């Protein structure tokens, strides 16, 4: 029996797996989809929302390891 991953498990898997670095990610219904561009991610997002109408999708961009994120308080 296939067990669907929880949102917490999906987020952990996305951010701990280097294959997702530098990519746009769409996660829905326990599945993870990656895209190189935002337009491609938007297309995947739209397709998967139609395919899984009762599910709530997550979308994110995973930066490369070398990326420096700055913020001001």
C-alpha positions in Angstrom: 0.0 0.0 0.0 1.4 3.4 -1.0 1.3 5.9 1.9 0.9 9.6 0.9 3.5 11.9 2.4 2.4 14.6 4.8 3.1 18.2 4.0 5.8 18.3 6.7 7.4 15.2 5.1 7.2 16.7 1.6 8.9 20.0 2.7 11.6 18.0 4.5 12.2 15.9 1.4 12.3 18.9 -0.9 14.8 20.9 1.1 17.0 18.0 2.0 17.4 16.6 -1.5 20.0 18.4 -3.6 18.2 17.4 -6.9 15.6 20.1 -6.1 18.2 22.9 -5.6 17.7 25.8 -8.1 14.3 24.6 -9.1 10.7 25.6 -8.8 8.7 23.0 -6.9 5.0 22.1 -6.9 3.8 19.6 -4.3 0.2 18.2 -4.3 -1.4 15.0 -3.3 1.8 13.6 -1.8 3.7 14.1 -5.0 6.6 16.4 -5.9 7.0 18.0 -9.3 10.0 20.2 -10.3 10.5 22.8 -13.0 13.4 24.8 -14.3 11.3 27.9 -14.9 8.4 29.7 -13.2 6.3 29.4 -16.4 6.8 25.6 -16.4 5.9 25.5 -12.7 2.7 27.4 -13.3 1.7 25.0 -16.0 2.4 22.0 -13.7 0.5 23.8 -10.9 -2.6 24.3 -13.1 -2.6 20.8 -14.5 -2.2 19.2 -11.0 -4.9 21.4 -9.4 -7.3 20.2 -12.1 -6.2 16.6 -11.7 -6.5 16.8 -7.8 -9.4 19.2 -7.2 -9.8 18.5 -3.5 -6.1 18.8 -2.6 -4.2 22.0 -1.5 -1.0 22.5 -3.6 2.3 24.0 -2.3 4.6 25.9 -4.5 8.2 27.1 -3.7 11.6 27.8 -5.2 14.6 26.0 -3.7 17.7 28.2 -3.9 21.1 26.8 -4.8 23.3 26.0 -1.9 25.6 29.0 -2.7 22.7 31.5 -2.8 23.0 34.2 -0.2 19.7 35.4 1.2 19.7 38.9 2.7 17.1 40.6 4.7 16.7 43.8 6.8 14.9 44.1 10.0 
